[in-house]
Amino acid sequence: MNHLSRWLVWLSRIHKCRGFGIQSPTDYAFVRYVVNEHWPYYAYAELKAADWLTQKLGRLYFRLANWRQPSMMLIDNWQTYWHAGCHKTQFLHELSQVELTRVDITDVAAWDSVLSKCNEHSVVVVEGIYKDWQRWDDIRLADTVGTTFDLYYCGIVFFEHNKYKHNYIINF
């Protein structure tokens, strides 16, 4: 993604910064203190990446693992970031229940596999939602999905049904 398009995305979402307009206290806290946290964490110095998007997503995954503290996750190429956020996490090839995981928007089979193992405490990160907006709409409108967060580069899906279904667009 070039510099100009990155700035255009940021400017188009500038009014969605830092949880403005979010009425739910838990959703606001999630956006403010997990998604858009700007304080330096203890592992940032050792988790440096070559390009800005890898570093931005990696730090988000680190903060998600630090916040969620999953006991088990699927093995993926972001394992270094997940593990830095939660040292007790075991990485497996197959899960019986999803606590926190990541799938790519283009991998429909992986989404279907993960979806069958989700409950009201599961959190799924869908990476690359800007590549296929129709697929992202299908995911966020599914009956099993509760609250979603559209960060442009990825989407975060919660499966809680004790709150109203809502899609938040966040300037990430």
Long-range contacts (C-beta under 8 A, 24 or more apart in sequence): 1-53, 6-52, 9-152, 10-171, 13-152, 13-169, 13-170, 13-171, 13-172, 14-171, 15-171, 16-168, 16-169, 16-170, 16-171, 17-171, 19-170, 22-168, 24-163, 24-166, 26-163, 27-147, 27-163, 27-166, 27-168, 30-67, 30-149, 31-149, 31-168, 31-170, 33-67, 34-63, 34-64, 34-67, 35-60, 35-63, 35-149, 35-151, 35-156, 35-170, 35-172, 36-170, 36-171, 36-172, 37-63, 41-66, 43-84, 43-85, 46-84, 47-80, 47-81, 47-84, 53-153, 56-153, 56-172, 57-127, 57-153, 57-154, 60-151, 60-154, 60-172, 61-85, 61-102, 61-125, 64-100, 64-123, 64-125, 64-156, 65-89, 65-100, 68-99, 68-100, 68-123, 70-99, 70-100, 71-99, 72-99, 73-99, 73-100, 73-101, 74-101, 74-102, 76-102, 78-102, 97-122, 98-122, 98-124, 99-123, 100-124, 100-125, 101-125, 102-126, 102-127, 103-127, 104-128, 105-129, 105-131, 105-132, 105-135, 105-136, 105-155, 106-131, 106-132, 106-135, 108-135, 111-139, 115-142, 115-144, 118-144, 118-159, 119-159, 120-146, 120-159, 120-160, 120-161, 120-162, 121-159, 121-160, 122-158, 122-159, 123-156, 123-157, 123-158, 124-156, 124-157, 124-159, 125-154, 125-155, 125-156, 125-157, 126-154, 126-155, 126-156, 126-157, 127-153, 127-154, 128-153, 128-154, 129-153, 129-154, 129-155, 140-167
